[in-house]
Protein backbone atom coordinates (compact mmCIF):
# COMPACT_ATOMS: atom_id res chain seq x y z
CA UNK A 1 0.00 0.00 0.00
CA UNK A 2 1.71 3.20 1.18
CA UNK A 3 5.38 3.11 0.32
CA UNK A 4 7.08 0.67 2.63
CA UNK A 5 10.16 2.82 2.90
CA UNK A 6 11.16 3.18 6.50
CA UNK A 7 12.34 6.76 6.03
CA UNK A 8 10.23 9.42 4.32
CA UNK A 9 13.45 11.19 3.34
CA UNK A 10 13.98 8.37 0.86
CA UNK A 11 10.67 8.67 -0.94
CA UNK A 12 10.49 8.27 -4.68
CA UNK A 13 7.79 10.56 -6.02
CA UNK A 14 7.47 8.59 -9.23
CA UNK A 15 6.48 5.57 -7.14
CA UNK A 16 3.96 7.66 -5.18
CA UNK A 17 2.39 8.87 -8.44
CA UNK A 18 2.19 5.35 -9.87
CA UNK A 19 0.75 4.03 -6.62
CA UNK A 20 -1.84 6.80 -6.48
CA UNK A 21 -2.91 5.98 -10.02
CA UNK A 22 -3.18 2.29 -9.14
CA UNK A 23 -5.24 2.94 -5.99
CA UNK A 24 -7.72 5.09 -7.91
CA UNK A 25 -8.05 2.41 -10.57
CA UNK A 26 -8.60 -0.28 -7.95
CA UNK A 27 -11.49 1.79 -6.64
CA UNK A 28 -13.16 1.63 -10.06
CA UNK A 29 -12.90 -2.17 -9.95
CA UNK A 30 -13.88 -2.71 -6.33
CA UNK A 31 -16.94 -0.47 -6.08
CA UNK A 32 -19.13 -2.56 -8.45
CA UNK A 33 -18.12 -5.69 -6.53
CA UNK A 34 -19.10 -4.05 -3.24
CA UNK A 35 -22.45 -2.91 -4.65
CA UNK A 36 -23.33 -6.21 -6.30
CA UNK A 37 -22.92 -5.16 -9.94
CA UNK A 38 -19.45 -6.56 -10.55
CA UNK A 39 -18.21 -9.53 -12.52
CA UNK A 40 -18.69 -11.82 -9.49
CA UNK A 41 -22.45 -11.16 -9.44
CA UNK A 42 -23.72 -10.36 -12.93
CA UNK A 43 -22.88 -12.65 -15.84
CA UNK A 44 -24.83 -10.99 -18.66
CA UNK A 45 -25.01 -7.30 -19.51
CA UNK A 46 -27.27 -5.53 -21.98
CA UNK A 47 -27.90 -1.94 -23.02
CA UNK A 48 -25.76 0.76 -21.45
CA UNK A 49 -24.29 -1.62 -18.88
CA UNK A 50 -22.97 -3.89 -21.65
CA UNK A 51 -20.97 -1.03 -23.14
CA UNK A 52 -19.76 0.11 -19.71
CA UNK A 53 -18.76 -3.49 -18.85
CA UNK A 54 -16.79 -3.73 -22.10
CA UNK A 55 -14.92 -0.51 -21.26
CA UNK A 56 -14.27 -1.84 -17.76
CA UNK A 57 -12.81 -5.06 -19.15
CA UNK A 58 -10.69 -3.23 -21.70
CA UNK A 59 -9.36 -0.38 -19.56
CA UNK A 60 -9.85 -1.22 -15.88
CA UNK A 61 -10.42 -4.86 -14.93
CA UNK A 62 -7.15 -6.71 -14.07
CA UNK A 63 -5.07 -3.66 -15.07
CA UNK A 64 -4.61 -1.85 -11.78
CA UNK A 65 -3.98 -4.67 -9.33
CA UNK A 66 -1.21 -5.76 -11.71
CA UNK A 67 0.48 -2.39 -11.29
CA UNK A 68 -0.29 -2.30 -7.57
CA UNK A 69 1.24 -5.71 -6.87
CA UNK A 70 4.37 -4.77 -8.81
CA UNK A 71 4.70 -1.61 -6.71
CA UNK A 72 4.27 -3.62 -3.51
CA UNK A 73 7.28 -5.73 -4.44
CA UNK A 74 9.27 -2.61 -5.30
CA UNK A 75 8.31 -0.93 -2.01
CA UNK A 76 9.24 -4.09 -0.13
CA UNK A 77 12.77 -3.77 -1.50
CA UNK A 78 12.99 -0.04 -0.73
CA UNK A 79 11.91 -0.61 2.87
CA UNK A 80 14.38 -3.44 3.47
CA UNK A 81 17.25 -1.52 1.90
CA UNK A 82 16.46 1.62 3.89
CA UNK A 83 16.33 -0.32 7.17
CA UNK A 84 19.63 -2.06 6.43
CA UNK A 85 21.35 1.22 5.58
CA UNK A 86 20.34 2.61 8.97
CA UNK A 87 21.61 -0.46 10.78
CA UNK A 88 18.14 -1.68 11.77
CA UNK A 89 16.84 -5.25 11.90
CA UNK A 90 15.13 -5.19 8.52
CA UNK A 91 13.54 -8.66 8.72
CA UNK A 92 12.16 -7.99 12.20
CA UNK A 93 10.63 -4.70 11.10
CA UNK A 94 9.17 -6.26 7.97
CA UNK A 95 7.72 -9.12 10.01
CA UNK A 96 5.91 -6.65 12.27
CA UNK A 97 4.76 -4.70 9.24
CA UNK A 98 3.32 -7.74 7.51
CA UNK A 99 1.64 -9.05 10.67
CA UNK A 100 -0.07 -5.70 11.18
CA UNK A 101 -1.07 -5.63 7.52
CA UNK A 102 -2.57 -9.12 7.89
CA UNK A 103 -4.51 -8.11 11.02
CA UNK A 104 -5.94 -4.96 9.44
CA UNK A 105 -6.75 -6.88 6.28
CA UNK A 106 -8.66 -9.57 8.16
CA UNK A 107 -10.66 -6.94 10.06
CA UNK A 108 -11.41 -5.17 6.80
CA UNK A 109 -12.37 -8.44 5.14
CA UNK A 110 -14.67 -9.63 7.92
CA UNK A 111 -16.32 -6.34 8.85
CA UNK A 112 -16.53 -4.53 5.52
CA UNK A 113 -15.71 -6.47 2.36
CA UNK A 114 -14.61 -10.00 1.52
CA UNK A 115 -12.54 -8.79 -1.45
CA UNK A 116 -9.79 -7.42 0.79
CA UNK A 117 -6.28 -7.97 -0.60
CA UNK A 118 -4.24 -6.80 2.38
CA UNK A 119 -4.19 -10.13 4.20
CA UNK A 120 -3.27 -11.93 0.97
CA UNK A 121 -0.44 -9.48 0.36
CA UNK A 122 0.77 -10.03 3.92
CA UNK A 123 0.86 -13.82 3.53
CA UNK A 124 2.71 -13.62 0.23
CA UNK A 125 4.97 -10.93 1.68
CA UNK A 126 6.45 -13.50 4.05
CA UNK A 127 7.30 -15.69 1.06
CA UNK A 128 8.82 -12.67 -0.67
CA UNK A 129 11.25 -12.30 2.23
CA UNK A 130 12.85 -15.58 1.15
CA UNK A 131 13.84 -14.00 -2.17
CA UNK A 132 15.26 -10.72 -0.87
CA UNK A 133 18.89 -11.90 -0.90
CA UNK A 134 18.59 -14.00 -4.04
CA UNK A 135 20.27 -13.08 -7.32
CA UNK A 136 18.43 -10.81 -9.73
CA UNK A 137 18.39 -13.53 -12.40
CA UNK A 138 16.77 -15.95 -9.94
CA UNK A 139 14.05 -13.41 -9.12
CA UNK A 140 13.33 -12.83 -12.79
CA UNK A 141 13.14 -16.55 -13.60
CA UNK A 142 10.75 -17.18 -10.72
CA UNK A 143 8.69 -14.14 -11.64
CA UNK A 144 8.18 -15.14 -15.26
CA UNK A 145 7.58 -18.79 -14.36
CA UNK A 146 4.84 -17.86 -11.89
CA UNK A 147 3.24 -15.38 -14.29
CA UNK A 148 3.17 -17.96 -17.09
CA UNK A 149 1.71 -20.54 -14.69
CA UNK A 150 -0.97 -18.11 -13.55
CA UNK A 151 -1.82 -17.31 -17.17
CA UNK A 152 -2.35 -20.99 -17.92
CA UNK A 153 -4.54 -21.33 -14.81
CA UNK A 154 -6.67 -18.34 -15.81
CA UNK A 155 -7.09 -19.50 -19.41
CA UNK A 156 -8.09 -23.00 -18.25
CA UNK A 157 -10.52 -21.66 -15.66
CA UNK A 158 -12.07 -19.33 -18.24
CA UNK A 159 -12.67 -22.18 -20.67
CA UNK A 160 -14.28 -24.18 -17.87
CA UNK A 161 -16.40 -21.19 -16.88
CA UNK A 162 -17.74 -20.88 -20.42
CA UNK A 163 -19.10 -24.42 -20.08
CA UNK A 164 -20.17 -24.52 -16.46
CA UNK A 165 -20.93 -20.97 -15.22
CA UNK A 166 -24.71 -20.45 -14.98
CA UNK A 167 -26.37 -17.55 -16.73
CA UNK A 168 -27.41 -16.08 -13.37
CA UNK A 169 -24.87 -16.08 -10.57
CA UNK A 170 -26.05 -16.71 -7.01
CA UNK A 171 -23.17 -15.42 -4.86
CA UNK A 172 -24.64 -13.40 -1.96
CA UNK A 173 -23.71 -9.79 -1.41
CA UNK A 174 -21.27 -10.10 1.49
CA UNK A 175 -22.85 -7.35 3.57
CA UNK A 176 -26.13 -9.29 3.70
CA UNK A 177 -24.46 -12.07 5.72
CA UNK A 178 -25.36 -10.98 9.27
CA UNK A 179 -23.59 -13.59 11.40
CA UNK A 180 -19.94 -12.81 12.20
CA UNK A 181 -18.97 -16.49 12.26
CA UNK A 182 -20.51 -17.06 8.83
CA UNK A 183 -18.63 -14.04 7.52
CA UNK A 184 -15.33 -15.43 8.80
CA UNK A 185 -16.06 -18.83 7.23
CA UNK A 186 -17.00 -17.15 3.95
CA UNK A 187 -13.84 -15.01 3.97
CA UNK A 188 -11.55 -17.93 4.78
CA UNK A 189 -13.08 -20.09 2.05
CA UNK A 190 -12.93 -17.27 -0.49
CA UNK A 191 -9.39 -16.29 0.55
CA UNK A 192 -8.10 -19.86 0.29
CA UNK A 193 -9.52 -20.28 -3.20
CA UNK A 194 -8.29 -16.83 -4.22
CA UNK A 195 -4.81 -17.57 -2.87
CA UNK A 196 -4.61 -20.79 -4.88
CA UNK A 197 -5.91 -19.15 -8.05
CA UNK A 198 -4.25 -15.74 -7.80
CA UNK A 199 -1.30 -16.48 -5.54
CA UNK A 200 1.15 -17.43 -8.33
CA UNK A 201 0.26 -14.29 -10.29
CA UNK A 202 0.56 -11.90 -7.33
CA UNK A 203 3.81 -13.55 -6.22
CA UNK A 204 5.18 -13.22 -9.74
CA UNK A 205 4.35 -9.51 -9.77
CA UNK A 206 5.88 -9.06 -6.30
CA UNK A 207 9.09 -10.63 -7.56
CA UNK A 208 9.10 -8.44 -10.65
CA UNK A 209 8.82 -5.38 -8.41
CA UNK A 210 11.60 -6.70 -6.18
CA UNK A 211 13.72 -7.22 -9.29
CA UNK A 212 13.03 -3.65 -10.44
CA UNK A 213 14.16 -2.34 -7.07
CA UNK A 214 17.39 -4.32 -7.17
CA UNK A 215 18.07 -3.15 -10.72
CA UNK A 216 17.53 0.48 -9.70
CA UNK A 217 14.83 1.21 -12.26
CA UNK A 218 13.69 4.31 -10.36
CA UNK A 219 17.16 5.53 -9.57
CA UNK A 220 18.43 6.35 -13.03
CA UNK A 221 19.14 2.79 -14.15
CA UNK A 222 17.29 1.00 -16.92
CA UNK A 223 14.32 3.30 -17.62
CA UNK A 224 15.54 5.73 -20.27
CA UNK A 225 13.11 7.69 -22.43
CA UNK A 226 13.83 5.46 -25.41
CA UNK A 227 13.11 2.27 -23.46
CA UNK A 228 9.88 3.69 -22.04
CA UNK A 229 8.75 4.85 -25.49
CA UNK A 230 9.54 1.47 -27.06
CA UNK A 231 7.69 -0.53 -24.41
CA UNK A 232 4.80 1.91 -24.43
CA UNK A 233 4.13 1.22 -28.09
CA UNK A 234 4.82 -2.52 -27.88
CA UNK A 235 2.42 -2.93 -24.95
CA UNK A 236 -0.25 -0.83 -26.68
CA UNK A 237 -0.06 -2.93 -29.84
CA UNK A 238 -0.35 -6.19 -27.88
CA UNK A 239 -3.25 -4.77 -25.89
CA UNK A 240 -5.16 -3.80 -29.03
CA UNK A 241 -4.78 -7.36 -30.33
CA UNK A 242 -6.39 -8.68 -27.13
CA UNK A 243 -9.19 -6.12 -27.48
CA UNK A 244 -10.29 -7.49 -30.87
CA UNK A 245 -12.08 -10.66 -29.60
CA UNK A 246 -13.57 -8.68 -26.70
CA UNK A 247 -15.11 -6.09 -29.02
CA UNK A 248 -16.20 -8.87 -31.38
CA UNK A 249 -18.08 -10.60 -28.55
CA UNK A 250 -19.76 -7.31 -27.63
CA UNK A 251 -20.75 -6.52 -31.22
CA UNK A 252 -22.11 -9.91 -32.27
CA UNK A 253 -23.64 -11.39 -29.10
CA UNK A 254 -27.13 -10.75 -27.79
CA UNK A 255 -25.63 -9.81 -24.43
CA UNK A 256 -22.11 -9.15 -23.20
CA UNK A 257 -20.83 -11.86 -20.84
CA UNK A 258 -17.41 -10.94 -19.35
CA UNK A 259 -16.78 -14.55 -18.32
CA UNK A 260 -16.55 -15.61 -21.98
CA UNK A 261 -13.67 -13.21 -22.69
CA UNK A 262 -12.01 -13.13 -19.29
CA UNK A 263 -8.79 -14.73 -20.57
CA UNK A 264 -8.41 -11.76 -22.93
CA UNK A 265 -9.26 -9.38 -20.10
CA UNK A 266 -6.57 -11.04 -17.99
CA UNK A 267 -3.88 -11.00 -20.68
CA UNK A 268 -4.63 -7.41 -21.64
CA UNK A 269 -4.35 -6.57 -17.95
CA UNK A 270 -0.64 -7.31 -18.08
CA UNK A 271 0.04 -5.47 -21.33
CA UNK A 272 -2.18 -2.51 -20.43
CA UNK A 273 -0.49 -2.22 -17.03
CA UNK A 274 2.85 -1.89 -18.86
CA UNK A 275 1.29 0.77 -21.10
CA UNK A 276 -0.05 2.72 -18.11
CA UNK A 277 3.31 2.37 -16.36
CA UNK A 278 5.33 3.68 -19.31
CA UNK A 279 2.82 6.42 -20.13
CA UNK A 280 2.78 7.79 -16.59
CA UNK A 281 6.56 7.81 -16.34
CA UNK A 282 6.79 9.62 -19.68
CA UNK A 283 4.24 12.16 -18.45
CA UNK A 284 6.33 12.71 -15.33
CA UNK A 285 9.39 13.25 -17.52
CA UNK A 286 7.62 15.74 -19.79
CA UNK A 287 5.31 17.57 -17.37
CA UNK A 288 7.29 17.31 -14.15
CA UNK A 289 6.25 15.77 -10.84
CA UNK A 290 4.47 18.89 -9.56
CA UNK A 291 1.77 18.62 -12.24
CA UNK A 292 0.82 15.23 -10.81
CA UNK A 293 0.72 16.22 -7.14
CA UNK A 294 -2.84 14.92 -6.80
CA UNK A 295 -1.82 11.38 -7.72
CA UNK A 296 1.29 11.61 -5.55
CA UNK A 297 -0.84 12.61 -2.55
CA UNK A 298 -3.19 9.67 -3.08
CA UNK A 299 -0.15 7.39 -3.37
CA UNK A 300 1.40 8.65 -0.14
CA UNK A 301 -1.89 7.84 1.61
CA UNK A 302 -2.63 4.66 -0.35
CA UNK A 303 -3.27 2.53 2.77
CA UNK A 304 -5.75 5.07 4.14
CA UNK A 305 -7.42 5.65 0.78
CA UNK A 306 -7.80 1.94 0.02
CA UNK A 307 -9.62 1.31 3.30
CA UNK A 308 -11.70 4.50 3.26
CA UNK A 309 -13.09 3.48 -0.14
CA UNK A 310 -14.76 0.55 1.64
CA UNK A 311 -15.71 2.53 4.76
CA UNK A 312 -17.36 5.41 2.87
CA UNK A 313 -19.18 3.06 0.49
CA UNK A 314 -20.56 0.86 3.26
CA UNK A 315 -21.68 3.88 5.30
CA UNK A 316 -23.52 5.37 2.34
CA UNK A 317 -25.05 2.12 1.18
CA UNK A 318 -26.11 0.54 4.46
CA UNK A 319 -26.43 3.45 6.90
CA UNK A 320 -27.57 6.40 4.79
CA UNK A 321 -29.49 4.66 1.99
CA UNK A 322 -30.09 1.37 3.83
CA UNK A 323 -30.34 -0.35 0.50
CA UNK A 324 -28.44 -3.51 -0.46
CA UNK A 325 -30.06 -3.87 -3.88
CA UNK A 326 -28.00 -4.08 -7.05
CA UNK A 327 -26.83 -0.87 -8.62
CA UNK A 328 -26.48 -0.65 -12.40
CA UNK A 329 -22.87 -0.64 -13.50
CA UNK A 330 -23.03 2.88 -14.94
CA UNK A 331 -24.20 4.20 -11.56
CA UNK A 332 -21.30 2.42 -9.85
CA UNK A 333 -18.91 4.12 -12.26
CA UNK A 334 -20.31 7.60 -11.58
CA UNK A 335 -20.16 7.01 -7.83
CA UNK A 336 -16.57 5.73 -8.14
CA UNK A 337 -15.48 8.85 -10.03
CA UNK A 338 -17.02 11.11 -7.39
CA UNK A 339 -15.27 9.14 -4.66
CA UNK A 340 -11.96 9.39 -6.52
CA UNK A 341 -12.28 13.17 -6.83
CA UNK A 342 -12.98 13.33 -3.10
CA UNK A 343 -9.91 11.23 -2.29
CA UNK A 344 -7.59 13.30 -4.48
CA UNK A 345 -8.83 16.47 -2.80
CA UNK A 346 -8.75 15.29 0.78
CA UNK A 347 -5.35 13.64 0.38
CA UNK A 348 -3.82 16.94 -0.73
CA UNK A 349 -5.50 18.88 2.07
CA UNK A 350 -4.44 16.36 4.73
CA UNK A 351 -0.80 16.28 3.62
CA UNK A 352 -0.50 20.06 3.82
CA UNK A 353 -0.44 19.70 7.61
CA UNK A 354 0.58 16.10 8.14
CA UNK A 355 3.58 14.06 7.14
CA UNK A 356 1.57 10.88 6.44
CA UNK A 357 -1.97 9.51 6.36
CA UNK A 358 -3.72 8.37 9.57
CA UNK A 359 -3.50 4.65 8.79
CA UNK A 360 0.07 5.07 7.56
CA UNK A 361 0.79 6.53 11.00
CA UNK A 362 -0.71 3.43 12.67
CA UNK A 363 1.26 1.13 10.38
CA UNK A 364 4.50 2.97 11.02
CA UNK A 365 3.95 3.00 14.78
CA UNK A 366 3.25 -0.74 14.77
CA UNK A 367 6.38 -1.38 12.71
CA UNK A 368 8.89 0.59 14.80
CA UNK A 369 7.08 0.40 18.17
CA UNK A 370 7.53 4.15 18.41
CA UNK A 371 5.02 6.95 18.12
CA UNK A 372 5.75 8.92 14.93
CA UNK A 373 5.04 12.63 14.67
CA UNK A 374 1.88 12.98 12.60
CA UNK A 375 1.64 16.73 12.11
CA UNK A 376 5.28 17.34 11.28
CA UNK A 377 5.83 18.17 7.63
CA UNK A 378 8.26 15.66 6.19
CA UNK A 379 10.36 15.99 3.09
CA UNK A 380 9.37 14.35 -0.16
CA UNK A 381 12.75 14.24 -1.79
CA UNK A 382 13.96 11.39 -3.94
CA UNK A 383 16.37 8.88 -2.59
C-alpha positions in Angstrom: 0.0 0.0 0.0 1.7 3.2 1.2 5.4 3.1 0.3 7.1 0.7 2.6 10.2 2.8 2.9 11.2 3.2 6.5 12.3 6.8 6.0 10.2 9.4 4.3 13.4 11.2 3.3 14.0 8.4 0.9 10.7 8.7 -0.9 10.5 8.3 -4.7 7.8 10.6 -6.0 7.5 8.6 -9.2 6.5 5.6 -7.1 4.0 7.7 -5.2 2.4 8.9 -8.4 2.2 5.4 -9.9 0.7 4.0 -6.6 -1.8 6.8 -6.5 -2.9 6.0 -10.0 -3.2 2.3 -9.1 -5.2 2.9 -6.0 -7.7 5.1 -7.9 -8.1 2.4 -10.6 -8.6 -0.3 -8.0 -11.5 1.8 -6.6 -13.2 1.6 -10.1 -12.9 -2.2 -10.0 -13.9 -2.7 -6.3 -16.9 -0.5 -6.1 -19.1 -2.6 -8.4 -18.1 -5.7 -6.5 -19.1 -4.0 -3.2 -22.4 -2.9 -4.6 -23.3 -6.2 -6.3 -22.9 -5.2 -9.9 -19.5 -6.6 -10.6 -18.2 -9.5 -12.5 -18.7 -11.8 -9.5 -22.4 -11.2 -9.4 -23.7 -10.4 -12.9 -22.9 -12.7 -15.8 -24.8 -11.0 -18.7 -25.0 -7.3 -19.5 -27.3 -5.5 -22.0 -27.9 -1.9 -23.0 -25.8 0.8 -21.4 -24.3 -1.6 -18.9 -23.0 -3.9 -21.6 -21.0 -1.0 -23.1 -19.8 0.1 -19.7 -18.8 -3.5 -18.9 -16.8 -3.7 -22.1 -14.9 -0.5 -21.3 -14.3 -1.8 -17.8 -12.8 -5.1 -19.1 -10.7 -3.2 -21.7 -9.4 -0.4 -19.6 -9.8 -1.2 -15.9 -10.4 -4.9 -14.9 -7.1 -6.7 -14.1 -5.1 -3.7 -15.1 -4.6 -1.9 -11.8 -4.0 -4.7 -9.3 -1.2 -5.8 -11.7 0.5 -2.4 -11.3 -0.3 -2.3 -7.6 1.2 -5.7 -6.9 4.4 -4.8 -8.8 4.7 -1.6 -6.7 4.3 -3.6 -3.5 7.3 -5.7 -4.4 9.3 -2.6 -5.3 8.3 -0.9 -2.0 9.2 -4.1 -0.1 12.8 -3.8 -1.5 13.0 0.0 -0.7 11.9 -0.6 2.9 14.4 -3.4 3.5 17.3 -1.5 1.9 16.5 1.6 3.9 16.3 -0.3 7.2 19.6 -2.1 6.4 21.3 1.2 5.6 20.3 2.6 9.0 21.6 -0.5 10.8 18.1 -1.7 11.8 16.8 -5.3 11.9 15.1 -5.2 8.5 13.5 -8.7 8.7 12.2 -8.0 12.2 10.6 -4.7 11.1 9.2 -6.3 8.0 7.7 -9.1 10.0 5.9 -6.6 12.3 4.8 -4.7 9.2 3.3 -7.7 7.5 1.6 -9.0 10.7 -0.1 -5.7 11.2 -1.1 -5.6 7.5 -2.6 -9.1 7.9 -4.5 -8.1 11.0 -5.9 -5.0 9.4 -6.7 -6.9 6.3 -8.7 -9.6 8.2 -10.7 -6.9 10.1 -11.4 -5.2 6.8 -12.4 -8.4 5.1 -14.7 -9.6 7.9 -16.3 -6.3 8.9 -16.5 -4.5 5.5 -15.7 -6.5 2.4 -14.6 -10.0 1.5 -12.5 -8.8 -1.4 -9.8 -7.4 0.8 -6.3 -8.0 -0.6 -4.2 -6.8 2.4 -4.2 -10.1 4.2 -3.3 -11.9 1.0 -0.4 -9.5 0.4 0.8 -10.0 3.9 0.9 -13.8 3.5 2.7 -13.6 0.2 5.0 -10.9 1.7 6.5 -13.5 4.1 7.3 -15.7 1.1 8.8 -12.7 -0.7 11.3 -12.3 2.2 12.8 -15.6 1.2 13.8 -14.0 -2.2 15.3 -10.7 -0.9 18.9 -11.9 -0.9 18.6 -14.0 -4.0 20.3 -13.1 -7.3 18.4 -10.8 -9.7 18.4 -13.5 -12.4 16.8 -15.9 -9.9 14.1 -13.4 -9.1 13.3 -12.8 -12.8 13.1 -16.6 -13.6 10.8 -17.2 -10.7 8.7 -14.1 -11.6 8.2 -15.1 -15.3 7.6 -18.8 -14.4 4.8 -17.9 -11.9 3.2 -15.4 -14.3 3.2 -18.0 -17.1 1.7 -20.5 -14.7 -1.0 -18.1 -13.6 -1.8 -17.3 -17.2 -2.4 -21.0 -17.9 -4.5 -21.3 -14.8 -6.7 -18.3 -15.8 -7.1 -19.5 -19.4 -8.1 -23.0 -18.3 -10.5 -21.7 -15.7 -12.1 -19.3 -18.2 -12.7 -22.2 -20.7 -14.3 -24.2 -17.9 -16.4 -21.2 -16.9 -17.7 -20.9 -20.4 -19.1 -24.4 -20.1 -20.2 -24.5 -16.5 -20.9 -21.0 -15.2 -24.7 -20.4 -15.0 -26.4 -17.5 -16.7 -27.4 -16.1 -13.4 -24.9 -16.1 -10.6 -26.1 -16.7 -7.0 -23.2 -15.4 -4.9 -24.6 -13.4 -2.0 -23.7 -9.8 -1.4 -21.3 -10.1 1.5 -22.9 -7.3 3.6 -26.1 -9.3 3.7 -24.5 -12.1 5.7 -25.4 -11.0 9.3 -23.6 -13.6 11.4 -19.9 -12.8 12.2 -19.0 -16.5 12.3 -20.5 -17.1 8.8 -18.6 -14.0 7.5 -15.3 -15.4 8.8 -16.1 -18.8 7.2 -17.0 -17.1 3.9 -13.8 -15.0 4.0 -11.5 -17.9 4.8 -13.1 -20.1 2.1 -12.9 -17.3 -0.5 -9.4 -16.3 0.5 -8.1 -19.9 0.3 -9.5 -20.3 -3.2 -8.3 -16.8 -4.2 -4.8 -17.6 -2.9 -4.6 -20.8 -4.9 -5.9 -19.2 -8.1 -4.3 -15.7 -7.8 -1.3 -16.5 -5.5 1.2 -17.4 -8.3 0.3 -14.3 -10.3 0.6 -11.9 -7.3 3.8 -13.5 -6.2 5.2 -13.2 -9.7 4.3 -9.5 -9.8 5.9 -9.1 -6.3 9.1 -10.6 -7.6 9.1 -8.4 -10.6 8.8 -5.4 -8.4 11.6 -6.7 -6.2 13.7 -7.2 -9.3 13.0 -3.6 -10.4 14.2 -2.3 -7.1 17.4 -4.3 -7.2 18.1 -3.2 -10.7 17.5 0.5 -9.7 14.8 1.2 -12.3 13.7 4.3 -10.4 17.2 5.5 -9.6 18.4 6.3 -13.0 19.1 2.8 -14.2 17.3 1.0 -16.9 14.3 3.3 -17.6 15.5 5.7 -20.3 13.1 7.7 -22.4 13.8 5.5 -25.4 13.1 2.3 -23.5 9.9 3.7 -22.0 8.7 4.8 -25.5 9.5 1.5 -27.1 7.7 -0.5 -24.4 4.8 1.9 -24.4 4.1 1.2 -28.1 4.8 -2.5 -27.9 2.4 -2.9 -25.0 -0.2 -0.8 -26.7 -0.1 -2.9 -29.8 -0.4 -6.2 -27.9 -3.3 -4.8 -25.9 -5.2 -3.8 -29.0 -4.8 -7.4 -30.3 -6.4 -8.7 -27.1 -9.2 -6.1 -27.5 -10.3 -7.5 -30.9 -12.1 -10.7 -29.6 -13.6 -8.7 -26.7 -15.1 -6.1 -29.0 -16.2 -8.9 -31.4 -18.1 -10.6 -28.5 -19.8 -7.3 -27.6 -20.8 -6.5 -31.2 -22.1 -9.9 -32.3 -23.6 -11.4 -29.1 -27.1 -10.8 -27.8 -25.6 -9.8 -24.4 -22.1 -9.2 -23.2 -20.8 -11.9 -20.8 -17.4 -10.9 -19.3 -16.8 -14.6 -18.3 -16.6 -15.6 -22.0 -13.7 -13.2 -22.7 -12.0 -13.1 -19.3 -8.8 -14.7 -20.6 -8.4 -11.8 -22.9 -9.3 -9.4 -20.1 -6.6 -11.0 -18.0 -3.9 -11.0 -20.7 -4.6 -7.4 -21.6 -4.3 -6.6 -17.9 -0.6 -7.3 -18.1 0.0 -5.5 -21.3 -2.2 -2.5 -20.4 -0.5 -2.2 -17.0 2.8 -1.9 -18.9 1.3 0.8 -21.1 -0.1 2.7 -18.1 3.3 2.4 -16.4 5.3 3.7 -19.3 2.8 6.4 -20.1 2.8 7.8 -16.6 6.6 7.8 -16.3 6.8 9.6 -19.7 4.2 12.2 -18.4 6.3 12.7 -15.3 9.4 13.3 -17.5 7.6 15.7 -19.8 5.3 17.6 -17.4 7.3 17.3 -14.2 6.3 15.8 -10.8 4.5 18.9 -9.6 1.8 18.6 -12.2 0.8 15.2 -10.8 0.7 16.2 -7.1 -2.8 14.9 -6.8 -1.8 11.4 -7.7 1.3 11.6 -5.5 -0.8 12.6 -2.5 -3.2 9.7 -3.1 -0.2 7.4 -3.4 1.4 8.7 -0.1 -1.9 7.8 1.6 -2.6 4.7 -0.3 -3.3 2.5 2.8 -5.7 5.1 4.1 -7.4 5.7 0.8 -7.8 1.9 0.0 -9.6 1.3 3.3 -11.7 4.5 3.3 -13.1 3.5 -0.1 -14.8 0.6 1.6 -15.7 2.5 4.8 -17.4 5.4 2.9 -19.2 3.1 0.5 -20.6 0.9 3.3 -21.7 3.9 5.3 -23.5 5.4 2.3 -25.1 2.1 1.2 -26.1 0.5 4.5 -26.4 3.4 6.9 -27.6 6.4 4.8 -29.5 4.7 2.0 -30.1 1.4 3.8 -30.3 -0.4 0.5 -28.4 -3.5 -0.5 -30.1 -3.9 -3.9 -28.0 -4.1 -7.0 -26.8 -0.9 -8.6 -26.5 -0.7 -12.4 -22.9 -0.6 -13.5 -23.0 2.9 -14.9 -24.2 4.2 -11.6 -21.3 2.4 -9.8 -18.9 4.1 -12.3 -20.3 7.6 -11.6 -20.2 7.0 -7.8 -16.6 5.7 -8.1 -15.5 8.8 -10.0 -17.0 11.1 -7.4 -15.3 9.1 -4.7 -12.0 9.4 -6.5 -12.3 13.2 -6.8 -13.0 13.3 -3.1 -9.9 11.2 -2.3 -7.6 13.3 -4.5 -8.8 16.5 -2.8 -8.8 15.3 0.8 -5.3 13.6 0.4 -3.8 16.9 -0.7 -5.5 18.9 2.1 -4.4 16.4 4.7 -0.8 16.3 3.6 -0.5 20.1 3.8 -0.4 19.7 7.6 0.6 16.1 8.1 3.6 14.1 7.1 1.6 10.9 6.4 -2.0 9.5 6.4 -3.7 8.4 9.6 -3.5 4.6 8.8 0.1 5.1 7.6 0.8 6.5 11.0 -0.7 3.4 12.7 1.3 1.1 10.4 4.5 3.0 11.0 4.0 3.0 14.8 3.3 -0.7 14.8 6.4 -1.4 12.7 8.9 0.6 14.8 7.1 0.4 18.2 7.5 4.1 18.4 5.0 6.9 18.1 5.7 8.9 14.9 5.0 12.6 14.7 1.9 13.0 12.6 1.6 16.7 12.1 5.3 17.3 11.3 5.8 18.2 7.6 8.3 15.7 6.2 10.4 16.0 3.1 9.4 14.4 -0.2 12.8 14.2 -1.8 14.0 11.4 -3.9 16.4 8.9 -2.6 
